[in-house]
Amino acid sequence: METLLRPKYRKFSDLLIHPPQVVKNLFGSITWKVNTDKKIIYLTFDDGPIPIITERILDILNIFNAKATFFCVGENVKKYPSIYKEILSEGHVTGNHTYSHLQGLKTSTKDYLYNIKKAAEYIESDLFRPPHGRMRNSQQNEIIKNYNIVLWDVLSLDYNKNISEQNCLENVKHFTRPGSVIVFHDNIKAKNNMFYALTQTLLLYSEAGYKFETLNSEIIKKVVKPEKRVPVFSSFFF
């Protein structure tokens, strides 16, 4: 298990899995990890709720008494409101992931903001994560007026069918540290890698004395973030 505060990069794709600080600074007021020396990890799940998959995630989290943050797609919440309610009733937190999983760079700012607003009819939260981790500078400038934007310290790449379950787990193990925000995906494409890596992550880090907690605005307020985004480079990094 990697415990270094500055893990070594192994290959080019690691720049996406664990963006270096110099890149994070270019994105302005965004939360990537939580500043803490305590053994706390922040698991997050994108794209749900999805029948069977989300419910199984909740069962696994419950076994380890772990809490997580689910960045939900409004359209899915509308389809499966009972699963969404179950997420909340079990003590987890939700965030806005747009209504129809729009990619910001391919969408006008007006349409993107409307899509977020539509999702907010079903998702009551001040947390937001852009699908694919991408958005325009103009979109970010408007979103931060109402939301805390959360990206990641560790991207598991569970959605990538070209990597094995073990490689997915290794991505998490190599870069996770106290305060890491880890991304898994609550969808059909990612399920095999996700369930394996999630279960093993919970086992390994529970045994090492870590706790798994939810994100919230109070925690995020304590995170030191650059105020301004550098628009040209940051728009095309991810």
C-alpha positions as CSV (number, residue, x, y, z in Angstrom):
1,M,0.0,0.0,0.0
2,E,1.4,3.4,-1.0
3,T,1.6,5.8,1.9
4,L,4.0,8.4,0.5
5,L,2.8,12.0,0.6
6,R,4.2,12.4,-2.9
7,P,3.7,9.1,-4.7
8,K,5.9,8.5,-7.8
9,Y,4.4,8.6,-11.2
10,R,4.8,5.3,-13.0
11,K,3.4,6.1,-16.5
12,F,1.9,8.9,-18.5
13,S,-1.7,8.0,-17.7
14,D,-0.8,8.6,-14.0
15,L,-1.1,12.3,-14.7
16,L,-4.9,11.8,-15.2
17,I,-5.2,9.3,-12.3
18,H,-3.4,11.6,-9.9
19,P,-3.1,15.1,-11.4
20,P,0.1,16.9,-10.1
21,Q,-0.3,19.9,-7.9
22,V,1.0,22.3,-10.6
23,V,-1.9,21.3,-12.8
24,K,-4.4,21.4,-10.0
25,N,-3.4,25.0,-9.3
26,L,-4.4,26.0,-12.8
27,F,-8.0,25.1,-12.2
28,G,-8.7,27.7,-9.6
29,S,-11.3,27.2,-6.9
30,I,-11.8,23.4,-7.0
31,T,-11.4,20.8,-4.3
32,W,-9.2,17.9,-5.3
33,K,-8.4,16.4,-1.8
34,V,-8.9,17.4,1.8
35,N,-6.0,18.8,3.8
36,T,-5.6,16.4,6.7
37,D,-3.0,14.2,8.4
38,K,-5.8,12.0,9.8
39,K,-6.4,8.6,8.3
40,I,-9.5,9.6,6.4
41,I,-10.5,8.8,2.8
42,Y,-13.3,10.3,0.8
43,L,-14.9,7.7,-1.6
44,T,-17.0,9.2,-4.4
45,F,-19.2,7.5,-7.0
46,D,-20.2,9.1,-10.3
47,D,-23.2,8.6,-12.6
48,G,-25.8,6.8,-10.5
49,P,-28.2,5.8,-9.2
50,I,-28.4,2.6,-11.1
51,P,-30.6,-0.4,-10.1
52,I,-28.7,-3.3,-8.6
53,I,-25.3,-1.6,-8.9
54,T,-26.0,1.3,-6.6
55,E,-27.8,-1.0,-4.1
56,R,-24.8,-3.4,-4.1
57,I,-22.4,-0.5,-3.5
58,L,-24.5,0.5,-0.5
59,D,-24.4,-3.0,0.9
60,I,-20.6,-3.2,0.6
61,L,-20.2,0.2,2.2
62,N,-22.5,-0.9,5.0
63,I,-20.4,-3.9,5.8
64,F,-17.4,-1.7,6.4
65,N,-19.4,1.1,8.1
66,A,-18.1,3.4,5.4
67,K,-19.7,6.6,4.2
68,A,-19.4,8.0,0.7
69,T,-20.4,10.8,-1.6
70,F,-22.5,10.0,-4.7
71,F,-22.4,12.5,-7.6
72,C,-25.7,11.7,-9.2
73,V,-27.2,12.3,-12.7
74,G,-30.5,14.0,-12.4
75,E,-32.1,11.9,-15.1
76,N,-31.2,8.7,-13.1
77,V,-32.5,10.2,-9.9
78,K,-35.8,10.9,-11.6
79,K,-36.0,7.3,-12.9
80,Y,-35.0,5.7,-9.6
81,P,-36.1,7.9,-6.7
82,S,-36.3,5.1,-4.2
83,I,-32.6,4.2,-4.7
84,Y,-31.7,7.9,-4.3
85,K,-33.6,8.0,-1.1
86,E,-31.8,4.9,0.1
87,I,-28.4,6.6,-0.5
88,L,-29.5,9.4,1.8
89,S,-31.2,7.3,4.4
90,E,-28.0,5.3,4.9
91,G,-26.1,8.4,5.8
92,H,-24.3,9.1,2.5
93,V,-24.1,12.5,0.7
94,T,-25.1,13.3,-2.8
95,G,-23.8,15.9,-5.3
96,N,-25.0,17.3,-8.7
97,H,-23.5,15.6,-11.8
98,T,-25.8,17.5,-14.3
99,Y,-29.1,16.2,-15.4
100,S,-28.1,14.3,-18.5
101,H,-24.3,13.8,-18.0
102,L,-23.3,16.6,-20.3
103,Q,-19.6,17.3,-21.1
104,G,-19.0,21.0,-20.6
105,L,-16.5,21.5,-23.4
106,K,-19.1,20.3,-25.9
107,T,-22.0,22.3,-24.5
108,S,-22.8,26.0,-24.4
109,T,-22.5,27.7,-21.0
110,K,-26.2,28.6,-21.1
111,D,-27.3,25.0,-21.8
112,Y,-24.8,23.5,-19.3
113,L,-26.0,25.8,-16.5
114,Y,-29.7,25.0,-17.4
115,N,-28.8,21.3,-17.2
116,I,-27.3,21.7,-13.7
117,K,-30.4,23.7,-12.6
118,K,-32.7,20.9,-13.9
119,A,-30.7,18.3,-12.0
120,A,-31.1,20.4,-8.8
121,E,-34.8,19.8,-9.0
122,Y,-34.0,16.2,-8.0
123,I,-30.7,16.6,-6.1
124,E,-30.5,18.9,-3.2
125,S,-26.8,19.6,-2.7
126,D,-24.1,22.3,-2.9
127,L,-21.6,19.9,-4.3
128,F,-20.9,19.6,-8.0
129,R,-18.7,17.4,-10.2
130,P,-18.5,18.0,-13.9
131,P,-19.0,14.8,-16.0
132,H,-15.6,13.8,-17.5
133,G,-14.0,16.4,-15.2
134,R,-14.3,19.0,-18.0
135,M,-16.0,22.4,-18.2
136,R,-15.4,25.7,-19.7
137,N,-13.9,28.6,-17.8
138,S,-17.2,30.5,-18.2
139,Q,-19.1,27.6,-16.8
140,Q,-16.9,27.2,-13.8
141,N,-17.1,31.0,-13.1
142,E,-20.9,30.6,-12.8
143,I,-21.0,27.2,-11.1
144,I,-18.9,28.3,-8.2
145,K,-21.5,31.0,-7.3
146,N,-23.8,28.2,-6.0
147,Y,-21.7,25.0,-5.7
148,N,-18.4,23.6,-4.3
149,I,-16.8,21.9,-7.3
150,V,-15.1,18.6,-6.5
151,L,-12.7,16.8,-8.8
152,W,-10.3,14.1,-7.5
153,D,-7.0,13.2,-6.0
154,V,-7.3,9.6,-7.3
155,L,-9.2,8.5,-10.4
156,S,-9.5,4.7,-10.3
157,L,-10.0,4.3,-14.1
158,D,-12.6,1.7,-13.3
159,Y,-14.5,2.6,-16.5
160,N,-11.5,1.6,-18.7
161,K,-12.1,-1.9,-20.1
162,N,-8.5,-2.0,-21.2
163,I,-7.3,-2.4,-17.7
164,S,-7.7,-5.3,-15.3
165,E,-9.4,-5.4,-12.0
166,Q,-6.0,-5.6,-10.3
167,N,-4.6,-2.7,-12.3
168,C,-7.7,-0.6,-11.2
169,L,-6.9,-1.5,-7.6
170,E,-3.2,-0.6,-8.0
171,N,-4.2,2.8,-9.3
172,V,-6.0,3.4,-6.0
173,K,-3.4,1.9,-3.8
174,H,-0.5,3.7,-5.4
175,F,-1.8,7.2,-5.0
176,T,-4.2,7.2,-2.0
177,R,-3.1,9.1,1.1
178,P,-4.8,10.8,4.0
179,G,-7.5,13.1,2.6
180,S,-7.7,11.6,-0.8
181,V,-10.8,12.0,-2.8
182,I,-11.2,8.8,-4.8
183,V,-13.4,8.4,-7.9
184,F,-15.3,5.2,-8.7
185,H,-18.2,4.9,-11.2
186,D,-21.7,3.8,-10.3
187,N,-22.5,2.5,-13.8
188,I,-22.7,-0.7,-15.9
189,K,-19.5,-0.1,-17.9
190,A,-17.4,0.2,-14.7
191,K,-19.0,-2.4,-12.5
192,N,-16.5,-5.3,-12.7
193,N,-13.4,-3.2,-12.0
194,M,-15.3,-1.0,-9.6
195,F,-16.7,-3.8,-7.3
196,Y,-13.3,-5.5,-7.1
197,A,-11.3,-2.3,-6.5
198,L,-13.9,-0.9,-4.1
199,T,-14.0,-4.1,-1.9
200,Q,-10.3,-4.5,-1.8
201,T,-9.8,-0.8,-1.0
202,L,-12.2,-1.0,1.9
203,L,-10.5,-4.1,3.2
204,L,-6.9,-2.8,2.9
205,Y,-7.5,0.7,4.3
206,S,-9.8,-0.5,7.0
207,E,-7.1,-2.8,8.2
208,A,-4.7,0.1,8.1
209,G,-6.9,2.1,10.4
210,Y,-8.5,4.5,7.9
211,K,-12.1,5.8,8.0
212,F,-14.3,6.6,5.1
213,E,-16.3,9.8,5.4
214,T,-18.5,12.0,3.3
215,L,-17.6,15.4,1.8
216,N,-19.5,18.5,2.9
217,S,-19.3,22.2,2.5
218,E,-17.7,22.7,6.0
219,I,-14.8,20.3,5.1
220,I,-14.4,21.9,1.7
221,K,-14.2,25.4,3.1
222,K,-11.1,24.4,5.0
223,V,-9.3,23.3,1.7
224,V,-6.8,25.9,0.5
225,K,-7.6,26.5,-3.2
226,P,-6.2,29.0,-5.8
227,E,-8.8,31.7,-6.5
228,K,-8.5,32.0,-10.3
229,R,-8.4,29.4,-13.1
230,V,-5.9,29.6,-16.0
231,P,-8.4,29.1,-18.9
232,V,-6.3,27.9,-21.9
233,F,-4.3,25.1,-20.4
234,S,-6.8,23.9,-17.8
235,S,-9.7,23.5,-20.4
236,F,-7.7,20.9,-22.3
237,F,-5.9,19.0,-19.6
238,F,-8.6,16.4,-19.1
